[in-house]
Amino acid sequence: MNIPVTSKGRYIILTILSAALLLACAGPPPEKKETIEPKAEEPKHVVEQEIPSKKNAPRPREGKVRQFFEDYGAAHPETLVLLKTRLGDIKIRLYEQTPIHRANFLYNVNEELYHHTIFYRVVPEFMIQGGNSDHYQTLEKREEAGAYYIPNETTPELIHKRGAIAMAMSYKDNPKQKSAQYSFYIVIGKPLSEDGLDAVEEEYNIQIPASAREVYKNMGGSPHLDGVHTVFGEVVEGMGVVEAISNEKRDTGDWPINDVIIDYEVLE
């Protein structure tokens, strides 16, 4: 395993790998798909920040995840969140059509389970992926929260267009395609031609609806992920920042050489 040097010149090797939370999918398929192999590593970079602890906070429990986040979402109706990075801010809107994913994202922000996480996988013209950390305090807080998966909430109208935000998931032993707790990604992509869309359909044995084809031709995106990963929001401001992050210098594992730390703020 190659261990990249962080911006502070430190090295780290994780002693425990949690479930596969990275986006296990192919890369951008404009005319012909370039395969990116699935990865199961957690972020290798340490973010040295003090994280306040919230004791006795309500926690989702196995078998009651859906009910927990239905209740949490009802108590937290917010849909706008600001992601703050050293390269600029990204304003995202969370979809009400995916209430469990929306509530889970807000829960992670409010309970500081996303505190100073990083964008740890960046692929130009495809996506940037973030929401994880290997800082010991973050891991301790997440251990308190417990491990669970989010029920799939894919719908035909919520597609992987440019600027879409979706949740990563494990492709192993996950027949119901449940989402990860923390790891999310923002789609970049570039417009696809009719031939390009036909090639995606053939490559992945899928059918792209006419309405979605128009979106992908005009805006771009990653149609091969539709119906698999749950899209739960979109960027409303800051796609230039998303692209800047995707173009950060990276190692052979697509990890940015210099950490792109994320701060979160719930707006409304």
N, C-alpha and C positions, 0 to 999 in steps of 0.2 A: 504494500500500500504506500503510495506517495503522499507524504504529509506536507501540505503547502505552508509557507511561512505567512503568519498574519502580519497586519500592519504594525504590530508592536514587536515583531520578531520572535514570537513565542511559538512553540510546537505543542500539539496535543494529540493524544491517541485515545479515543473513546474506549473504555473498558466494557461498556455494555451498549449494544446496539438495540434500539427499540424496533417496533414493527416497521415494515417498509413503508415510508411515508413519501418517498420521492415520486414524482410524476413518471410512471412507467409507461412510456408511450413513444411514438415515433416523432421525428423532428419535422420541420416545416416541409410540406409537400406541394410546392407551387406547380411544377410540371411533373416532377418525379420525386418520390419520397426518399429522404436520407434517414436511415434508421439510427436512432439513438438508443442504446441498450438501457434497460432498466437498471436503477441503482438502489441500493438499500442502506447507504450510509446516512448518518446524521451529520449536521454541520460540524466541521473540524475546528472552527475558529472560536476562540474564547472572547466574550465580551465582558469586561470587568466593570460591572455596575452593581451597586447595592439595590436589592429588590425588597421593598417592604413586604412583610408577610401578613396575610389576612387569615387569622385563625377562625375556626368555626364557620367558615363560609359555606353556603349551600353547595352540594356537589351532586352531579348526576351519578346514578347508580346503574349497574348492569340490569337490563330488563326494563328500565324506566327512563331511558334516555329520551325517547320521543316525548313522553309526558313532561319530563323536567324542562325541556326546551320549549315546549308549547306554553308552559306556565311562565317561563323566563321571558319569552318573546312577548307575551301579553303585558308583562310588567315593564318591558323595555322596547318601545315601538320605534326607536331610532333607526334611520336608514342611511345616514350620511356619516362617513368616517374619513378622517384625514390620515394618510400615511406620510410621515416626515422622514426624509433622508438627507444626507449631506449633498446630494445632487439636486434636491428640490422636493416639493410636496406632490402627492398624488391623492386626489379626492375621489372616493369611490362611493357608489350608491349600491346598497344591499337590496335585493329583490324581496318583496313581500310574498311573491309566488313560491319562494323556498324558505318557509318560516323556520324550519329546524336549523338549516345552515346559517341563516341570518342571526338567529338567537345564539348559536354556538360561537360565531365570530364575535358578537358583542360580549358574550360571556368571557371569552379569552382576553379581550381588551380590558373589560371592567375588572376582572380578577387578576390582572397584571400577568397573565400567563403568556402574553405576547411581549412582555416588557423587554426592550432592547434585543429583540431577535434580529435576524439578518436575512437578506436575499442571498441565498447560498448556491443557487444554480441559475446561470444566465446563458441563454442561447439566442444570439441575434436573429431577428426575423422570425422567431418562434415564440419564446416566452421567458419570463423571469419568475423564479420560484422562491418563496420565503415563508417565514412564520415559525422557524425552528431555531433552537439555540443549544449549545452544549455548556453554557455557563452553569456552574453547580447550583447556584441559587434558583435559577429557572427550573432546572431538573428537579430540585427538591419540591418546589411549589407544584410542579406537574405531578409528582408522585403523590402529593396530598390530594390532588384533584382526581386521581385515578385514571385508568385507561378505558376508553370506550370508542365506538365507531358511530358515525353519523349516518342515519338511513338515507339511501339514495333518493334524490328529489329531481331527477332529470325530467324535463318536459320538452316536447318538440319545438316550442317557440323560443326557448332559452338556449341559444347556440354559442359556439366558440368563435364568435366574431372578434375582430380586432378590439381590444380593450376589455373583453370579458374577463371576469374573475371566477375561477373554479377551484374546487377542492381536489387535492391529490388523493390517491388511494393506493392500496396494495393490490397487485394483480394475483397474488398468491393466496389460495384458500379464502377467496372472497366472492362467492357466487352471486351474492346480492349486490355487489359493487358498492359497498358502504364506503363512505368517505373517511379520511383521516381526521383527527382532532384539530390539528394545527396547520399543516402544510397546505398552502394555497399557491396559486400561480395566476399570473396576468398574461393573457394572450397578446401576441404582437401580430405576426403573420403579414403577408402582403396579398394584394388582390390576385385572384386565380382566374385564369381563362376558362372557357368552356372545355377545352381539351384537358386542362389541368384538373378541373372538377371531375371529368369523366375518368381520368387516371386515378383519382382518389377513390371513386366509387369502385373501380375494378380492383385496385390494390387492397382495399379493406372490405370488399364485398358488402357495400352499403349503398343506400339510395338517398341522395341529397334532395330534399323537396325543392320545388321550383322557387318558393319564397326565400329559402335559405341560399339557394344558388345566386340569387340576385344580390343578397347581402355580401356573400363571399367574393363575388365579382367586383363589387363596388368598394367594399371596405377591407376585405382580406380576413384571414383567420385560419383556424385549424379544424375543418369539418370532420376529420377522421376521429375526433374526440367526442363528437355529439352522441348523446344517448348512453355514454359510459361514465364520464365525470360530470358531477353536478355543477352547472354554472349558477352562481348565486348572487352575482352583482356585475357591475361594470364601472370602468373609469369614466368620470364625467369631466375631470380636469387633470392634466399632467401626463398625457401620453408621451410628450417629449421627454419627460423625466424617466418614464418606463424604458424608452428606447436608449437613453443615455446609460441607464443601469445595465441594459443588455449588452452594451458595447464596452463595458468595463473590461480591462485586461484580466484574463482568466487563465487558470491552469488547465491541464489536459482533462480534468474531471469537471470542467465548466464552473469551477468555484472562483469567484472574484478574488484576485490577489489582495486587494484592499477591501476590508469589510464594508459592506453597505448596511449599516445599522438602521433599523426601522423603529420609530416612535409612533404611537397611535393616539388619536384623539377623536372621541365620538362628538360629532357636531350637532346633529339633530335627527 
